[in-house]
C-alpha cells in the first residue's frame, strides 16, 4: 500500500469511498451516538494511515483499539460486509503499535515537564480564575529570571511557596502577589496530585521523534495512548495532555508545504472534553494550532458524539467528515440533526437529515475532499472492516508487546535532576546555617562579656547591690521572658 495516493474508507452503491492521502492533513471528524461504530471507523483510518507509512498517535479511551496490534480473525459479519464492498487485496494482518500510559501500567510512561506545559494550559487544567492565572504566569516569569527549572509538581509548589515568602520584595517588579491566590493554587495542585498528576509531570519527557516512527517494512507506527484509567480519575489531564502534544507538534516541526501524505496523524477521542468550560483564550489557541499545524504536515481527527461539540471556527477547518447515526428523542435532538445535515454538501439521491437517524451500525455519511480541496457530495457509506483485530488485547498480550517494544527501558525510570525544588531547598538550608552561625557568635560575645565582669573587683558597689536585689525580685517566668526580650533587642537577635 506504500506509495498509494488514497485509501478506502468504505463502499457506497457498489463503488469505493476513498480518502486522498495528500488531503489528509486537512483534518477530519468522526461523530455519532454511542454504539454506532465510531471506534471501528477510527481503527480503519488509523491502520490505513499506518499502511501508507504515516505515523499515528491515537487516544484509546476504552482499550478497544489495542486490537490494532493483532491480525483480524475471520467472521461471518466481516465476510458479509466484504461481499458488499469491492475491496482489493484485503488481508487480515496487524499494525506496528507502541503502547503508552501516564501511569506506566498499560504502556510506557509518558511525561511532560511543568515548563513545557506552560502557564496557559496549567491554568485551564487547574481551573484558575484570572487573578490566580496571573500569579501562575508570574511564577513562570520569576522562575525564568531566577534561572530555576520547573520540571515536576514539587518544583512548582516550592516556587509558589518561595514567592509567597518573598512577595514584598518581588512586588515592585512583578506586581501584587496575593498570598490568598497562591494558597488557592497550592490547594488545586494537591487535588491534581491526588488524581495522579505526579506520574505525568517530570522527566524523561517524551520526545516527538519517538511518536513519529516508521518500522522496517515502511509502515507508520501507531502510538496508542491508553486513557482507560485516566478518563476515570482525571479527564482534565487527558485533554490537557493531548492539547500540549498538539502544541509541541506545531512549535517543533518544520514547515512541510504540500506533500503526497501527512507527516503524522493525530486522533483526539472524546474531543468535547477539550472545549467544555475552556476559556476563550484557550479556544483561540486551539483554533490557531488546528489552522496552522496543517502546514507542518499534521492531520488532526476529532472523535465525538455530535459535531456541535466542536466550535464552529474549528469545525469549518475539518475536511473529512464521517457521521454515524444520531438519535432524535427530543425536539432539541431534532434541531441538532437538522444542523448537522446542513453542514454536509447535499446528495440528490437521498435526504441527508432523514439518513442520519436511519443509519445502521458500521454505516455512516461520508464527505471527502477532491484533489483541489473541495468537499464532495455526502455518500451513505458502509465502513470497510479493519484488517486488524476488532476488540482489546488480553493483559498478557499487551505486556508481551510492551516488553518487546523498541522503547523498552527508555522511559521506565523517572529522573529527578536539580531543579527549582533542590535549588530553593539549598538556599533555605544555607540561610538556616548562616542564622545558626550568627547566633553562635552572639553567644560567644555574651560569654566573654560575663567572664570579664567576674574578673573585676569583688567589692560590691552600691549599684551592684541594687542589681542583685532587683534580680532576686524578678524571679518569675514572666520576668525571665522580659529580660530575654531586652537582650534580644540589644543584640539584634532573631
NUDRENTI-499765 format. One line per field, with one value per residue (C-alpha): residue number from 1; residue in one letter; x, y, z. Coordinates in Angstrom, 2 decimals, padded with zeros to 5 digits. Layout:
BEGIN
n = NUM  ...
res = a  ...
xx = X  ...
yy = Y  ...
zz = Z  ...
END
This chain:
BEGIN
n = 1  2  3  4  5  6  7  8  9  10  11  12  13  14  15  16  17  18  19  20  21  22  23  24  25  26  27  28  29  30  31  32  33  34  35  36  37  38  39  40  41  42  43  44  45  46  47  48  49  50  51  52  53  54  55  56  57  58  59  60  61  62  63  64  65  66  67  68  69  70  71  72  73  74  75  76  77  78  79  80  81  82  83  84  85  86  87  88  89  90  91  92  93  94  95  96  97  98  99  100  101  102  103  104  105  106  107  108  109  110  111  112  113  114  115  116  117  118  119  120  121  122  123  124  125  126  127  128  129  130  131  132  133  134  135  136  137  138  139  140  141  142  143  144  145  146  147  148  149  150  151  152  153  154  155  156  157  158  159  160  161  162  163  164  165  166  167  168  169  170  171  172  173  174  175  176  177  178  179  180  181  182  183  184  185  186  187  188  189  190  191  192  193  194  195  196  197  198  199  200  201  202  203  204  205  206  207  208  209  210  211  212  213  214  215  216  217  218  219  220  221  222  223  224  225  226  227  228  229  230  231  232  233  234  235  236  237  238  239  240  241  242  243  244  245  246  247  248  249  250  251  252  253  254  255  256  257  258  259  260  261  262  263  264  265  266  267  268  269  270  271  272  273  274  275  276  277  278  279  280  281  282  283  284  285  286  287  288  289  290  291  292  293  294  295  296  297  298  299  300  301  302  303  304  305  306  307  308  309  310  311  312  313  314  315  316  317  318  319  320  321  322  323  324  325  326  327  328  329  330  331  332  333  334  335  336  337  338  339  340  341  342  343  344  345  346  347  348  349  350  351  352  353  354  355  356  357  358  359  360  361  362  363  364  365  366  367  368  369  370  371  372  373  374  375  376  377  378  379  380  381  382  383  384  385  386  387  388  389  390  391  392  393  394  395  396  397  398  399  400  401  402  403  404  405  406  407  408  409  410  411  412  413  414  415  416  417  418  419  420  421  422  423  424  425  426  427  428  429  430  431  432  433  434  435  436  437  438  439  440  441  442  443  444  445  446  447  448  449  450  451  452  453  454  455  456  457  458  459  460  461  462  463  464  465  466  467  468  469  470  471  472  473  474  475  476  477  478  479  480  481  482  483  484  485  486  487  488  489  490  491  492  493  494
res = x  x  x  x  x  x  x  x  x  x  x  x  x  x  x  x  x  x  x  x  x  x  x  x  x  x  x  x  x  x  x  x  x  x  x  x  x  x  x  x  x  x  x  x  x  x  x  x  x  x  x  x  x  x  x  x  x  x  x  x  x  x  x  x  x  x  x  x  x  x  x  x  x  x  x  x  x  x  x  x  x  x  x  x  x  x  x  x  x  x  x  x  x  x  x  x  x  x  x  x  x  x  x  x  x  x  x  x  x  x  x  x  x  x  x  x  x  x  x  x  x  x  x  x  x  x  x  x  x  x  x  x  x  x  x  x  x  x  x  x  x  x  x  x  x  x  x  x  x  x  x  x  x  x  x  x  x  x  x  x  x  x  x  x  x  x  x  x  x  x  x  x  x  x  x  x  x  x  x  x  x  x  x  x  x  x  x  x  x  x  x  x  x  x  x  x  x  x  x  x  x  x  x  x  x  x  x  x  x  x  x  x  x  x  x  x  x  x  x  x  x  x  x  x  x  x  x  x  x  x  x  x  x  x  x  x  x  x  x  x  x  x  x  x  x  x  x  x  x  x  x  x  x  x  x  x  x  x  x  x  x  x  x  x  x  x  x  x  x  x  x  x  x  x  x  x  x  x  x  x  x  x  x  x  x  x  x  x  x  x  x  x  x  x  x  x  x  x  x  x  x  x  x  x  x  x  x  x  x  x  x  x  x  x  x  x  x  x  x  x  x  x  x  x  x  x  x  x  x  x  x  x  x  x  x  x  x  x  x  x  x  x  x  x  x  x  x  x  x  x  x  x  x  x  x  x  x  x  x  x  x  x  x  x  x  x  x  x  x  x  x  x  x  x  x  x  x  x  x  x  x  x  x  x  x  x  x  x  x  x  x  x  x  x  x  x  x  x  x  x  x  x  x  x  x  x  x  x  x  x  x  x  x  x  x  x  x  x  x  x  x  x  x  x  x  x  x  x  x  x  x  x  x  x  x  x  x  x  x  x  x  x  x  x  x  x  x  x  x  x  x  x  x  x  x  x  x  x  x  x  x  x  x  x  x  x  x  x  x  x  x  x  x  x  x  x  x  x  x  x  x  x  x  x  x  x  x  x  x  x  x  x  x  x
xx = 000.00  003.07  003.15  -000.62  -002.41  -005.58  -007.13  -010.59  -012.98  -015.90  -018.33  -021.45  -023.73  -021.07  -018.32  -015.45  -015.39  -011.73  -009.72  -006.87  -003.61  -002.50  -005.71  -005.39  -003.58  -006.81  -008.08  -011.34  -014.22  -015.81  -019.07  -022.13  -024.09  -022.66  -022.62  -022.88  -019.36  -017.11  -014.31  -014.13  -014.08  -011.21  -009.44  -009.95  -008.46  -005.54  -004.47  -004.96  -002.58  -000.14  -000.18  000.60  003.72  002.23  002.94  -000.26  -001.00  -004.38  -006.01  -007.61  -010.48  -011.92  -008.94  -010.66  -008.07  -005.33  -006.55  -004.65  -001.56  -003.14  -004.31  -008.06  -009.95  -012.41  -016.02  -019.36  -020.19  -016.83  -017.47  -020.92  -019.51  -016.73  -019.31  -020.89  -017.62  -015.37  -012.11  -008.89  -006.07  -007.92  -005.66  -006.06  -002.80  -001.58  -000.15  003.04  001.88  003.65  001.61  001.76  000.18  000.64  000.61  003.10  000.83  -000.56  002.23  005.44  005.22  004.57  005.60  005.95  007.57  005.83  007.89  006.90  003.23  003.27  001.01  -001.88  -002.58  -001.87  -004.28  -007.00  -006.14  -006.28  -009.43  -007.89  -009.58  -007.95  -006.16  -004.81  -003.75  -001.82  000.03  000.90  002.21  004.33  005.60  006.92  008.48  010.20  011.49  012.98  014.56  015.99  017.30  015.15  013.83  010.17  010.10  007.65  004.93  007.28  009.22  006.06  004.94  008.37  008.41  004.98  005.98  009.17  007.20  004.76  007.62  009.25  006.14  007.06  010.47  009.06  006.08  007.84  008.90  006.12  003.09  000.90  001.42  -001.53  -000.93  -004.61  -004.24  -001.00  -002.74  -005.62  -003.21  -001.40  -004.69  -005.55  -002.15  -002.87  -006.12  -004.37  -001.65  -004.30  -005.58  -002.17  -000.61  002.73  003.06  002.79  004.94  008.64  011.48  012.38  009.79  008.57  010.30  008.34  010.71  009.57  005.98  006.80  008.41  008.22  009.01  011.43  008.60  007.74  004.54  003.81  004.00  000.74  001.39  -001.60  -002.19  -004.16  -006.58  -008.90  -007.79  -007.03  -010.52  -011.99  -009.55  -008.65  -010.28  -008.86  -005.31  -006.25  -007.45  -004.66  -002.00  -003.34  -003.55  000.03  001.14  -000.58  001.15  004.53  003.99  003.09  006.09  008.79  008.03  009.34  007.08  006.19  004.23  002.23  003.19  001.78  000.81  000.82  003.93  001.79  -001.90  -003.38  -006.71  -008.41  -011.21  -013.83  -012.99  -015.76  -013.57  -011.18  -013.77  -016.02  -015.70  -012.45  -011.76  -011.91  -008.17  -007.59  -010.21  -008.48  -005.16  -006.66  -008.14  -004.73  -003.00  -005.59  -005.35  -001.56  -000.39  -001.67  001.32  003.55  002.10  -000.02  -003.62  -005.94  -009.04  -011.62  -013.95  -017.07  -020.80  -022.04  -020.31  -021.79  -019.33  -016.68  -016.57  -017.78  -014.49  -012.67  -015.42  -015.11  -011.46  -012.19  -012.07  -013.08  -016.45  -017.76  -021.15  -022.56  -026.17  -027.72  -030.94  -033.86  -035.54  -036.35  -037.07  -033.53  -032.14  -034.06  -032.62  -029.11  -029.72  -031.02  -027.97  -025.60  -027.31  -026.96  -023.17  -022.85  -022.75  -026.13  -026.59  -029.67  -030.06  -031.25  -032.32  -029.35  -031.41  -033.52  -030.50  -028.70  -031.33  -031.67  -028.02  -027.17  -024.15  -021.00  -022.72  -022.01  -022.47  -019.08  -017.88  -014.29  -012.24  -011.32  -007.78  -008.45  -009.65  -013.36  -015.91  -017.65  -021.35  -022.11  -022.26  -024.18  -021.31  -020.71  -017.44  -015.00  -013.89  -010.43  -007.62  -006.53  -008.38  -011.61  -011.55  -008.97  -005.84  -005.59  -003.41  -000.78  -000.67  -000.29  002.57  004.43  004.31  005.40  008.41  009.37  008.93  011.93  011.40  011.52  013.53  013.85  011.08  010.55  012.58  011.81  014.70  014.97  017.76  018.47  015.64  013.69  012.87  016.50  017.91  015.37  015.90  019.66  019.10  016.89  019.45  022.21  020.12  019.46  023.20  024.06  021.50  022.93  026.44  025.27  023.60  026.77  028.80  026.34  026.60  030.41  030.41  027.96  030.09  033.26  031.41  030.32  033.84  035.33  032.82  033.73  037.41  036.66  036.92  034.99  033.99  030.31  029.40  026.02  024.90  025.82  023.92  020.88  021.10  021.32  018.37  016.39  017.39  016.13  012.89  012.50  012.35  009.19  008.84  007.39  010.42  012.79  010.84  011.14  014.90  015.27  013.26  015.51  018.66  017.18  016.62  020.10  021.95  019.66  018.62  016.02
yy = 000.00  002.26  004.92  004.82  008.11  007.14  004.60  003.07  004.17  002.05  001.49  003.23  001.77  -000.64  001.99  002.75  005.84  006.85  009.44  011.13  010.85  014.34  015.83  014.01  016.89  018.88  017.24  015.40  014.48  011.19  011.68  009.70  008.34  005.73  002.24  003.29  002.26  005.29  003.22  000.76  003.69  005.21  001.84  001.68  005.16  004.51  001.30  002.87  005.69  003.18  001.22  004.47  004.88  007.69  007.61  007.78  008.95  007.83  008.04  004.75  005.58  002.08  -000.12  -001.41  000.00  -002.26  -004.91  -002.95  -004.91  -008.29  -009.61  -009.79  -013.07  -014.48  -013.75  -014.14  -010.43  -009.44  -011.72  -010.23  -006.70  -007.61  -009.03  -005.56  -003.61  -004.36  -004.27  -005.38  -007.15  -007.30  -009.23  -009.62  -008.51  -006.46  -002.95  -001.89  -000.48  001.13  001.43  004.48  005.13  008.05  005.60  003.26  000.24  -000.46  001.11  003.09  006.04  009.28  012.55  016.26  018.90  021.81  024.24  022.55  022.54  026.30  028.59  028.76  025.03  024.66  027.48  025.70  022.35  023.85  025.84  029.09  032.48  035.48  036.64  033.18  032.72  035.99  034.62  031.46  033.46  035.50  032.28  031.10  034.52  034.66  031.11  032.10  035.24  033.25  030.51  027.86  024.81  023.84  020.14  018.47  019.33  019.76  022.34  024.34  024.04  025.15  028.08  029.25  028.96  030.96  033.65  033.88  034.26  037.00  038.71  042.13  042.08  040.87  043.23  046.18  044.13  041.55  043.24  042.17  038.50  037.71  035.04  034.04  033.36  031.46  029.34  028.61  027.42  025.22  023.59  022.92  021.31  018.98  017.87  017.33  015.30  013.02  012.40  011.09  014.16  013.42  010.49  012.83  015.80  015.01  013.54  011.90  013.78  012.10  013.17  013.72  011.51  008.52  009.28  009.61  006.31  004.09  000.37  -001.63  -002.50  001.14  001.08  004.04  003.08  003.65  005.20  004.13  006.24  004.18  006.50  003.95  004.81  008.46  009.18  007.96  009.72  012.91  013.68  017.20  015.85  013.75  016.68  018.99  016.44  015.95  019.69  020.07  017.41  019.24  022.44  020.70  019.36  022.84  024.50  021.93  020.60  022.49  023.78  020.94  022.56  020.38  016.70  013.41  012.33  013.67  013.59  012.45  011.92  012.63  011.20  013.02  010.89  012.41  015.76  017.58  017.43  019.82  022.57  022.08  025.20  026.17  029.92  031.79  032.41  028.64  028.01  030.67  028.89  025.56  027.19  028.65  025.30  023.47  026.09  026.29  022.77  021.62  023.34  021.19  018.08  017.05  015.90  016.18  013.99  014.69  011.95  012.98  012.29  015.42  017.80  020.61  019.67  021.35  025.18  026.44  028.10  024.79  022.65  024.68  023.62  019.86  018.35  014.69  014.27  010.88  010.98  007.87  007.66  010.19  009.58  012.00  011.56  015.22  018.43  019.54  016.35  017.06  020.58  019.15  016.62  019.32  021.46  018.52  017.64  021.19  021.03  018.30  019.01  017.59  014.45  014.45  010.68  010.88  013.23  013.76  014.70  011.52  009.35  010.45  008.78  005.76  004.65  001.18  000.16  000.47  002.75  006.45  009.55  010.43  013.55  013.69  016.39  016.15  016.81  020.54  020.50  020.86  018.96  016.24  015.33  013.21  009.44  006.90  004.52  001.06  001.34  -001.35  -003.92  -003.42  -005.81  -005.83  -007.42  -005.77  -005.56  -005.32  -007.39  -009.51  -008.11  -010.79  -009.97  -006.29  -006.87  -009.06  -006.26  -003.65  -005.82  -006.24  -002.57  -000.71  001.87  -000.66  000.79  004.29  005.90  003.36  005.10  008.68  011.15  013.83  016.21  019.51  021.95  024.62  022.38  021.39  024.90  026.58  023.92  024.50  028.25  027.66  025.31  027.87  030.60  028.42  027.67  031.38  032.15  029.46  030.80  034.34  033.12  031.27  034.49  036.36  033.75  033.89  037.68  037.40  034.75  036.89  039.88  037.87  036.49  039.97  041.17  038.42  039.37  042.87  043.85  041.56  044.55  045.19  048.72  050.21  049.80  046.10  045.55  047.19  045.00  041.81  042.87  043.58  040.25  038.40  040.29  039.28  035.56  034.72  033.18  036.46  038.31  035.99  036.46  040.24  040.00  037.76  040.28  043.15  041.21  040.27  043.91  044.90  042.23  042.31  038.71  036.99
zz = 000.00  000.34  -002.35  -002.90  -003.27  -001.43  000.91  001.17  003.89  002.68  -000.11  -001.38  -004.08  -005.24  -005.54  -003.18  -000.99  -000.80  001.08  -000.79  001.14  000.14  001.58  004.88  006.61  006.14  009.32  009.92  012.18  013.24  015.11  016.13  019.05  021.40  019.88  016.24  015.18  015.75  017.35  014.43  011.98  013.94  013.75  009.97  009.50  011.88  010.17  006.73  007.59  009.03  005.75  003.92  006.08  008.21  011.98  014.05  017.58  018.92  022.32  023.40  025.73  026.29  025.44  022.28  019.90  021.28  018.80  016.14  017.25  016.33  012.95  012.41  012.61  010.06  010.96  009.19  009.58  008.10  005.13  004.72  004.70  002.26  -000.13  -000.35  -000.73  -003.72  -001.75  -003.40  -001.56  001.77  004.13  007.87  009.48  012.46  012.64  014.46  017.80  020.76  023.95  026.25  029.63  032.04  034.96  033.29  033.83  030.34  028.32  028.52  030.93  029.05  030.69  030.15  032.35  034.04  031.93  028.67  029.65  030.27  032.33  029.84  029.80  033.52  034.35  032.40  033.98  037.49  036.62  037.89  037.77  036.11  039.26  040.03  036.40  036.66  039.68  037.77  034.82  037.26  038.80  035.42  034.72  038.12  037.68  034.31  035.76  038.66  036.37  038.07  036.21  036.73  035.94  038.31  040.81  043.77  041.76  041.17  044.79  046.06  043.67  044.79  048.46  047.85  046.02  048.92  051.41  049.29  047.96  049.37  047.73  044.40  044.31  042.68  039.65  039.30  040.82  043.72  044.58  046.82  049.45  049.18  045.44  045.99  048.62  046.25  043.55  046.07  047.05  043.40  042.95  045.87  044.22  040.91  042.63  044.15  040.61  039.60  038.00  039.68  037.26  034.29  035.24  035.24  033.25  030.98  028.92  025.76  022.55  019.35  017.39  019.48  018.46  014.76  013.84  010.78  011.09  008.94  006.50  005.92  007.99  010.21  013.89  015.81  019.23  021.30  024.41  026.93  028.74  030.34  033.89  033.22  031.91  035.20  037.53  035.70  032.32  032.57  032.49  029.45  027.36  028.56  027.67  024.14  023.58  024.84  022.38  019.50  020.55  020.64  017.12  015.94  017.60  016.84  013.36  010.33  007.56  005.23  002.42  000.03  000.19  -001.01  002.53  006.11  008.25  011.19  012.00  015.42  016.69  019.57  021.07  023.40  021.83  023.69  026.82  025.15  024.78  027.83  030.01  028.27  028.44  025.16  025.16  025.13  022.43  020.33  020.87  019.76  016.65  015.81  016.22  014.10  011.36  011.20  012.07  008.69  007.09  009.29  007.65  010.67  010.33  013.35  013.61  016.31  017.56  019.45  019.70  017.94  015.52  017.58  020.36  018.20  017.99  014.63  013.66  014.17  012.62  009.42  009.08  009.11  005.60  006.03  007.76  008.86  010.54  012.19  013.36  015.72  017.64  017.78  021.17  021.89  019.94  020.82  019.24  016.03  015.87  016.26  013.47  011.16  011.85  011.26  007.98  006.68  007.18  004.50  000.76  -000.34  -002.40  -004.68  -004.22  -000.59  002.19  004.49  007.56  007.34  006.64  009.84  012.02  009.72  009.59  010.87  012.97  010.88  008.39  008.05  005.97  004.49  002.70  001.42  -000.35  -004.01  -005.27  -005.20  -001.60  -002.43  -000.27  -002.28  -002.01  001.02  000.47  002.52  003.17  004.60  006.55  005.49  008.09  009.65  008.75  012.38  015.30  016.45  020.24  023.04  023.61  026.73  029.51  028.84  025.12  025.91  028.37  025.87  023.29  025.84  026.79  023.11  022.27  020.79  023.55  026.40  029.30  027.86  029.90  032.67  035.41  036.37  036.63  039.32  038.40  040.12  039.55  041.45  044.43  045.05  044.49  046.78  049.45  049.25  049.64  052.67  054.26  053.68  055.31  058.37  058.67  058.49  061.19  063.45  062.93  063.77  066.95  067.92  067.52  069.72  072.45  072.29  072.71  075.61  077.32  077.05  078.49  081.54  082.08  082.02  084.61  087.09  086.97  088.26  091.92  094.20  096.31  095.87  094.88  095.83  092.17  092.14  095.33  093.73  090.61  092.66  094.72  091.56  090.01  093.06  092.79  089.13  089.82  087.99  084.48  083.25  084.48  082.66  079.42  079.73  080.22  077.12  075.19  076.27  075.41  072.08  071.23  072.35  070.39  067.37  067.93  065.71
END
